[in-house]
Amino acid sequence: MTTIEELIAPSLISVDLSATDRRGALEELARLLERDGRVVDVPTYVDAVWAREEETGGTGMESGIAIPHAKSPAVARASVAFGRSASGVDFGAEDGTKADLIFLIAAPEGADDLHVTVLSRLARRLVHEPFRASLREAPTAEAVFDIVKQEVEL
Amino acid sequence: MKIVAVTSCPTGIAHSEMAAEALETAARQRGHEIHVEVQGAAGAPPLDSSLIAEAQAVIFAVDAEVRDRGRFSHLPSVEVRTREAIDRAGEVVDRAVAAATAAPAVTPAAALVRAEPAATAGRAERIRRWLMTGVSYMIPFVVGGGILIAFAFVIGGAVEVTEFSVIQDGQVQFAGDVDAPFWTWFGAVLLTIGGLAFSMLVPILAGFIAYAMADRPGIAPGLVGGLVAREIGAGFLGGLVAGLLAGLVVQQMKKIPVKGTLQRMLPILVYPIFGTAIVGLVMLLVVGEPVAAASRALTDWLESLSGTNEILLGIIIGGMMAFDMGGPVNKVAYAFGILSLDSGNFQIMAAVMAAGITPPLGMALASVLRPKLYTEEEREAGEAAWVMGISFITEGAIPFAAADPLRVIPSLMVGSAVTGALSLAFNATLQAPHGGIWVIGLIGNALPYLVAIAIGTVVTALMVNVLKSLRRTPAQQAPAGVTVDA
């Protein structure tokens, strides 16, 4: 059984994103994935994510989360990077809310295995306010990791 | 209240799941029972047909096509993007409840009967949905092209606008370049545009049948197969073959068990190259020759019949005109009419045109008489079909025929056969190769001629509606990708 630990790690989490625009935030998070060997080609992957953003008008929600994602051959294995932004980044939410909790999902082409199940469970948990609140309060990357792990494995 | 919902998004990882969770949470908070089918990558099982039968409303929170939408056709529905469902799930649930209160679902017993064939998704039913998807993408081309051509006839004169071409040797001919009045020239311009729209009918039909069957990878092989069908003159029936073939080929290729790099290459290289090649080869080398041979045989046969029983000839020509509406059989009959016209026999040309007028008129009338038998889109196509019918643009009936060929084509043929025979019996004549009502001045015995057309129109309309109502109501199965908001 795939566990959330295979998908996310403290090294893939930034509680203080420096980028303030969408493209920059995507690249910053994608580089975290690259450093961990999960994404092999940052520009290709970011382009794929960007295309999805354009297609859907953005993945930002009014609750302040954004889930940019794409399947791409530039992804070595299914992963999630998380970034928290103090200023917020525009991800095209309907009401203009900036996203402060950004989950960047990377899936290899043709991914329809157990990883997807775990990713979808994470996505489902994000609908719930208490989970979002605890992500906003977590002081460190490790703390975020623990919260995510706990929430998704319940 | 019992609610069912379908969520879907292109990648099927995040938004479909979030929308599902949000809807479930909001509905339960409001004391409703909800069951959600996530059409995502995780491959959740479809909703049980009994749940759908018991439900009072359906919510579609979708950014992508809903698979097997027909299962929900008896329910009042609300359709939103996934984002709206995530951001404002409560509001969406409230709207579904309001829709259910305003227009209650049909009785559960009837729903069960209707839900059953779709839920088990029999082969015929699946094919029907694929065809409907192709048709729904084709309709704008039929309507746009058909109305522009009709308008060209009206402003420029039906015969005059075809006497020169607006693009010659790659050069656009402007009003001053041609020896024709301005409005004739402008009509010819519109005719060119409309004709180009029409040239997309078969490729689009084929491409989007394949899309319904095999998703995006189906489009390229389907479109190319449709182009080949057009080039070999196989008409829309050739397009149906090309689309179904392309869908099948890509469906099969998707089952190839490979992993890793090779798997990544499938959608990028394998589907487009091999899918297109296989479909193109089959259409060109296997379908092409029989079509040409059949055309030649039919031509010889028709010629051997000329001079024999007039009524019989009218019946045969009429049936042929309606059989494939622009396809090889229709073309043989039409060419026979032109040939007769050139040799001074004006009766045959009149019968040919009359028989080409009734199919769109018949379907337009049918969709007005029994609107419930037709989808919203078909009813709109029916409105445009009036104009196309009177303009002798037989293609106006193609959307109906492509969606339900086994019931529609025989009805069109019978109506056209009656009209063709009557036209000859009434001794009507026509001294123009096309134009419909717009060349009425060139029609001899015009009044009986119109009566012949009217009778055939009524015959087609009544027959197709009887055939359609013998089975379950097709309008209940809207094509995928079309909103059926209650």
Chai-1 contact restraints between the chains, C-beta under 6 A:
chainA,res_idxA,chainB,res_idxB,connection_type,confidence,min_distance_angstrom,max_distance_angstrom,comment,restraint_id
A,M61,B,I86,contact,1.0,0.0,6.0,A-B,restraint_1
A,M61,B,D87,contact,1.0,0.0,6.0,A-B,restraint_2
A,E62,B,D87,contact,1.0,0.0,6.0,A-B,restraint_3
A,I67,B,A14,contact,1.0,0.0,6.0,A-B,restraint_4
A,H69,B,I13,contact,1.0,0.0,6.0,A-B,restraint_5
A,H69,B,A14,contact,1.0,0.0,6.0,A-B,restraint_6
A,K71,B,T11,contact,1.0,0.0,6.0,A-B,restraint_7
A,P73,B,R264,contact,1.0,0.0,6.0,A-B,restraint_8
A,E109,B,R264,contact,1.0,0.0,6.0,A-B,restraint_9
A,G110,B,Q263,contact,1.0,0.0,6.0,A-B,restraint_10
A,D112,B,A41,contact,1.0,0.0,6.0,A-B,restraint_11
A,V116,B,I13,contact,1.0,0.0,6.0,A-B,restraint_12
A,V116,B,A41,contact,1.0,0.0,6.0,A-B,restraint_13
A,V116,B,A42,contact,1.0,0.0,6.0,A-B,restraint_14
A,T117,B,A42,contact,1.0,0.0,6.0,A-B,restraint_15
A,L119,B,I13,contact,1.0,0.0,6.0,A-B,restraint_16
A,S120,B,E17,contact,1.0,0.0,6.0,A-B,restraint_17
A,S120,B,A42,contact,1.0,0.0,6.0,A-B,restraint_18
A,A123,B,A14,contact,1.0,0.0,6.0,A-B,restraint_19
A,A123,B,E17,contact,1.0,0.0,6.0,A-B,restraint_20
A,A123,B,M18,contact,1.0,0.0,6.0,A-B,restraint_21
A,R124,B,E17,contact,1.0,0.0,6.0,A-B,restraint_22
A,R124,B,E21,contact,1.0,0.0,6.0,A-B,restraint_23
A,V127,B,M18,contact,1.0,0.0,6.0,A-B,restraint_24
A,V127,B,E21,contact,1.0,0.0,6.0,A-B,restraint_25
A,V127,B,A22,contact,1.0,0.0,6.0,A-B,restraint_26
